[in-house]
Structure formats: C-alpha cells, structure tokens
Amino acid sequence: MPDNHPNILVADDEPHIRAMVRSRLERAGYRVSTAADGAEAFDLASEDPPALVVTDLQMPAMTGLELALKLRCHAVTAQIPVVLLTARGYILRPGDADATNICSMMSKPFSAKELVREIDARLSGRWSEAA
C-alpha cells in the first residue's frame, strides 16, 4: 500500500477483532498496524505516529483509556485522535474526555462498515487518494 495512505493503529487483545478490523481498513485504503495491548500500541505509536488509533477499552498491560491518556501526554503522539471500542456500556467521564483525544466510542459488537465511516469522517481533509 502506498505511503500516502494514512496509517491506522488498531489495539485489541482479541486476535480475531484485530484481523477483522485490519482487513476492512485495508480494503478501505488505509495502512494498518496492530498491537495486542496498550503498551505495545504506545510503543508503535511513538516510533511511527499513526493518523488515528482504534483501541479496545479492556486490554492487558495497559487499557485503552490508559493508552489514550499516555498518547495525549507525549509531544509526538499528543494530537492523534482515538476511537475507543468497548464491550460494555462504558461512559467516558468529563475529566477523561478532556485529558484524551478520544473522538468517538463504539460498542462491541460493532459494524466494521460503521467503523470505517467514523475513521473516514475523523480523517476527512487530511488525505486523499490523489495525495
């Protein structure tokens, strides 16, 4: 995939979720990196900052919320938008929303098509097929 396509970092401890999201995003024209937990995702984002992070809330080593907070606190990753996936009815507290770049939350199970639409909307104007 050409380098002018934005990279999306997908962090989820469930391999089948990572594979499904990766496949759908690649078909939509995105480059995709994956991580099995928040700590690995943070390391990847620090090395090669993605255009957007999709992360599960509940993961080992570092939760999705902890990842979003840590990304926001570092200069290299501070502006990266985050889509938070959750298997339960989690409600983001106002203080957490202010301290992170969580731009959207989606409940599991989620529609891959809806996820792509959300990412497209968040990144619109930042890239194009002709770029």
Order of alpha helices (4+ residues) and beta strands (2+ residues): beta-alpha-beta-alpha-beta-alpha-beta-alpha-beta-alpha
